[in-house]
Amino acid sequence: KIPGSSLQSLRRTKLSCNAERKETTFDRLTGPKLFKTVTNWEGIHSVPLVPLRVAAGLLMMHHGSEGGILPGNVGTPGFDGFVEFVLKPHFGFLPGAPGSLVTWAILHDYAEFYGGLCLALGLFTRPAALSLFGTMVAAVYFHLHANGLQGAPFGHVTNYSYDFEEPALYAFIFLMFFFNGPGPLSIDSLIYSALAGDDTDEDA
């Protein structure tokens, strides 16, 4: 038989645990947890990585296939225009230019298309994210080199065309996936589980 005082103590402990569990699970917009930064991307905290990763990967596949159904469509207007109006005027410093610019354009399209595919699947996520980060840095450089800051950070141009903003945002997204990995629902997570077994590495 449990003494009355001990029973009351157990009830208080249970109520306290339930209240704490409810706050942790459901209540993120009030109290101290509103200001808390999540530093452990395990469990439910990693779930938002999945739609972000898939969406960013699919959008990069679409972007990399601009010249046609598959990337590297040499001879299409989109591909030739990229070489003529983007690479030649702004990337003449690349090794072997100007003769190698077609090759660089193919590598660029393949990095975006297949890098985006790998990112969406969560396969070789870190190398894919790093290659996509490189293409976005190149895109930011192109827009700034071609158009300047366009009034940034607080000025405005008449057509509100701040072309460098989108690739800059993508670049930071890809950098995040390079450092954090793919999250759940990814092929990489299955491979890691098979290789690591019961050994877990929270810093992976």
Order of alpha helices (4+ residues) and beta strands (2+ residues): alpha-alpha-alpha-alpha-alpha-alpha-alpha
